[in-house]
Amino acid sequence: MGGGIKKEFAFIGSRPVLYHAVKPFLETHLFNSIVVVVNESLKDKASELLSPYLKESEKQIFSFVNGGCSRRESVLNGLLSLEHQSPDVVLIHDGARPWVTKDVILAVYHKAKEKDAAIPVIPLVNALKEIDHEGRIIRSINRDTAVGAQTPQGFLYSKILSAHLSAESLGKDYADDAEIWQEFSGAVYTVPGTAGNKKITYIEDLQAE
C-alpha cells in the first residue's frame, strides 16, 4: 500500500481497519476467543488501537500473538495459542478485510460446524488467463468453474491444527488455509461471499470508502 503504514492500522472514518475487521465477529456472540496475530514489536500498538472501542467484557476475550515469517507460520502460531481451550471450530480471517459482514461469518461458521471446513467465495467477472514468466498467455481458464476465495475460512479446530503442523514439517507455501486443509484433511465446502468483502491492497481502497 506504500506510505510505511500497516494496512490494519490505517483508519476508515474514525476507527482503525483492525477494529472494523473484528467488530462483526463480536456482533455474532459466537466466539469465546479472538486472537490477533501480529509482529511482536506491534502487539502493544494493536492492543492500544483496539482498546478504546471495546467493551470491558470484550477485551477479556482478546489475545495478541507473535506472527511468523509467513502467513502460514502466523496462522499456526494463532492456532497453537488456542490449544489450551481446544475450541470446536475456528475461523481464520484477514485483518485487512474490514468489510466482512456478520451474515458471511455466520454462514461460514454454520457450514464449518456441519462439514468441518468452509470458506466464502464469489463469482469471477473477468476472463481468466494463465501466463508464463514472460507474461505470455498459456491458456484460458473456464470462468464458470472458478471462484474467488475470501475469508473468514472456518475449520474444525483439531483438524486444521493438525493440517498446519503437517504443512510446517514440509515448509511449503500455500495460497490459503483451505489449500492446507485440502492437502492434509479433505474436502472444503463453500458459502456465498460478498463483493464488498475485499482485502485492502492499495491506498485507493481506503480513500474510496
C-alpha positions as CSV (number, residue, x, y, z in Angstrom):
1,M,0.0,0.0,0.0
2,G,3.0,2.3,0.5
3,G,3.5,5.1,2.9
4,G,5.0,2.9,5.6
5,I,1.7,2.2,7.3
6,K,0.4,-1.2,8.2
7,K,-2.9,-1.7,6.5
8,E,-4.6,-3.0,9.6
9,F,-3.5,0.2,11.5
10,A,-4.9,2.6,8.9
11,F,-8.2,4.3,9.7
12,I,-11.6,4.1,8.0
13,G,-13.5,7.0,9.3
14,S,-12.7,7.4,13.0
15,R,-11.7,3.8,13.7
16,P,-8.9,1.5,12.6
17,V,-9.2,-1.1,9.9
18,L,-8.4,-3.8,12.5
19,Y,-11.4,-2.8,14.6
20,H,-13.7,-2.9,11.6
21,A,-12.3,-6.4,10.8
22,V,-13.1,-7.8,14.3
23,K,-16.3,-6.0,15.0
24,P,-18.7,-8.3,13.0
25,F,-17.2,-11.3,14.9
26,L,-18.1,-9.7,18.2
27,E,-21.6,-9.0,17.0
28,T,-22.3,-12.7,16.4
29,H,-21.7,-13.5,20.1
30,L,-20.4,-16.9,18.9
31,F,-16.7,-16.6,19.9
32,N,-15.0,-17.2,23.2
33,S,-11.7,-16.0,22.0
34,I,-10.3,-13.6,19.3
35,V,-6.6,-14.0,18.6
36,V,-4.8,-11.1,16.8
37,V,-1.6,-12.4,15.2
38,V,0.8,-9.5,14.7
39,N,4.6,-8.8,14.6
40,E,5.9,-8.9,18.1
41,S,7.0,-5.3,18.0
42,L,3.5,-4.2,17.1
43,K,1.5,-6.2,19.7
44,D,1.2,-3.3,22.1
45,K,0.2,-0.9,19.3
46,A,-2.5,-3.3,18.1
47,S,-3.9,-3.6,21.6
48,E,-3.9,0.2,22.1
49,L,-5.7,0.8,18.8
50,L,-8.5,-1.6,19.7
51,S,-8.9,-0.8,23.3
52,P,-10.9,2.4,23.1
53,Y,-13.6,0.8,21.0
54,L,-14.1,-2.4,23.0
55,K,-16.3,-3.1,26.0
56,E,-14.6,-4.4,29.1
57,S,-16.2,-7.8,28.6
58,E,-14.9,-7.9,25.0
59,K,-11.4,-7.0,26.0
60,Q,-11.2,-10.2,28.1
61,I,-11.6,-12.5,25.1
62,F,-8.7,-10.8,23.1
63,S,-5.2,-12.1,23.0
64,F,-2.2,-10.9,20.9
65,V,0.2,-13.5,19.5
66,N,3.5,-13.1,17.7
67,G,3.4,-13.5,14.0
68,G,5.7,-15.7,11.9
69,C,7.8,-15.2,8.8
70,S,4.9,-16.1,6.6
71,R,1.2,-16.1,6.7
72,R,1.2,-19.9,7.2
73,E,3.5,-19.6,10.2
74,S,1.4,-16.7,11.6
75,V,-1.8,-18.8,11.4
76,L,-0.1,-21.7,13.0
77,N,1.0,-19.5,15.9
78,G,-2.5,-18.3,16.4
79,L,-3.9,-21.9,16.3
80,L,-1.3,-23.1,18.8
81,S,-2.2,-20.3,21.2
82,L,-5.7,-21.9,21.4
83,E,-4.6,-25.4,22.3
84,H,-5.4,-24.9,26.0
85,Q,-9.0,-24.0,25.0
86,S,-9.4,-26.7,22.3
87,P,-12.3,-25.0,20.5
88,D,-14.7,-26.9,18.3
89,V,-14.4,-24.6,15.3
90,V,-12.0,-21.7,14.4
91,L,-12.5,-19.0,11.8
92,I,-9.3,-17.5,10.3
93,H,-9.7,-14.0,8.9
94,D,-7.5,-11.4,7.2
95,G,-7.1,-8.3,9.4
96,A,-7.0,-6.3,6.1
97,R,-10.6,-7.3,5.2
98,P,-12.6,-4.7,7.2
99,W,-15.9,-5.1,5.2
100,V,-16.8,-8.6,6.1
101,T,-20.4,-9.0,7.2
102,K,-22.0,-10.7,10.1
103,D,-24.0,-12.8,7.7
104,V,-20.9,-14.2,5.9
105,I,-19.3,-15.0,9.3
106,L,-22.5,-16.9,10.4
107,A,-22.7,-18.8,7.1
108,V,-19.1,-19.9,7.3
109,Y,-19.4,-20.9,11.0
110,H,-22.5,-23.0,10.5
111,K,-21.2,-24.7,7.3
112,A,-17.9,-25.5,9.1
113,K,-19.9,-26.9,12.0
114,E,-21.8,-29.1,9.5
115,K,-19.0,-30.1,7.1
116,D,-15.7,-29.4,9.1
117,A,-14.4,-26.9,6.5
118,A,-16.0,-23.9,4.8
119,I,-14.9,-20.7,3.0
120,P,-16.8,-17.8,1.4
121,V,-16.4,-17.4,-2.4
122,I,-17.6,-15.0,-5.1
123,P,-18.1,-15.5,-8.8
124,L,-15.4,-14.1,-11.1
125,V,-16.4,-11.5,-13.6
126,N,-13.2,-11.1,-15.6
127,A,-11.8,-13.5,-18.2
128,L,-9.1,-15.6,-16.6
129,K,-5.8,-16.3,-18.2
130,E,-2.8,-18.3,-17.1
131,I,0.6,-16.8,-18.1
132,D,4.2,-17.8,-18.1
133,H,7.2,-16.0,-16.5
134,E,7.4,-13.8,-19.6
135,G,3.8,-12.6,-19.3
136,R,2.7,-14.7,-22.3
137,I,-0.8,-16.3,-22.1
138,I,-0.6,-20.1,-21.8
139,R,-4.2,-20.9,-21.6
140,S,-7.7,-19.6,-20.8
141,I,-9.4,-20.8,-17.6
142,N,-13.1,-21.6,-17.5
143,R,-14.7,-18.9,-15.5
144,D,-17.8,-20.9,-14.9
145,T,-15.9,-23.4,-12.7
146,A,-13.6,-20.8,-11.0
147,V,-14.4,-18.6,-7.9
148,G,-12.6,-16.1,-5.8
149,A,-11.8,-17.2,-2.3
150,Q,-12.3,-14.9,0.7
151,T,-12.0,-15.1,4.4
152,P,-13.0,-15.9,7.1
153,Q,-12.2,-19.5,6.5
154,G,-13.7,-21.9,9.0
155,F,-12.5,-25.3,10.1
156,L,-12.8,-28.0,12.8
157,Y,-10.1,-26.8,15.1
158,S,-8.3,-30.1,15.8
159,K,-8.0,-30.9,12.1
160,I,-6.8,-27.5,10.9
161,L,-4.2,-27.5,13.6
162,S,-3.0,-31.0,12.6
163,A,-3.0,-29.9,8.9
164,H,-0.9,-26.8,9.7
165,L,1.6,-28.9,11.7
166,S,1.9,-31.2,8.7
167,A,2.4,-28.2,6.4
168,E,5.0,-26.8,8.8
169,S,7.0,-30.0,8.6
170,L,7.1,-29.7,4.8
171,G,8.0,-26.0,4.8
172,K,5.8,-25.4,1.7
173,D,4.0,-22.2,0.7
174,Y,0.2,-22.3,0.4
175,A,-2.3,-19.8,-1.1
176,D,-4.6,-20.0,2.0
177,D,-5.7,-22.2,4.8
178,A,-8.3,-24.0,2.6
179,E,-5.4,-25.3,0.4
180,I,-3.6,-26.7,3.5
181,W,-6.9,-28.4,4.6
182,Q,-7.4,-29.9,1.2
183,E,-3.9,-31.4,1.2
184,F,-4.0,-32.9,4.6
185,S,-7.6,-33.2,5.7
186,G,-10.0,-33.4,2.8
187,A,-12.9,-31.5,1.2
188,V,-13.6,-27.8,1.7
189,Y,-17.1,-26.6,1.2
190,T,-18.2,-23.1,0.1
191,V,-20.8,-20.5,1.1
192,P,-21.6,-17.3,-0.8
193,G,-19.3,-14.4,0.0
194,T,-19.9,-10.7,-0.9
195,A,-18.3,-8.4,-3.4
196,G,-17.8,-5.9,-0.6
197,N,-15.6,-8.3,1.4
198,K,-12.5,-7.2,-0.3
199,K,-8.9,-7.1,1.0
200,I,-7.2,-3.8,1.2
201,T,-4.4,-3.7,-1.2
202,Y,-4.0,-0.1,-2.4
203,I,-4.3,3.2,-0.6
204,E,-7.3,3.9,-3.0
205,D,-9.2,1.1,-1.3
206,L,-9.3,3.3,1.8
207,Q,-9.9,6.5,0.0
208,A,-12.9,5.1,-1.8
209,E,-14.7,4.4,1.4
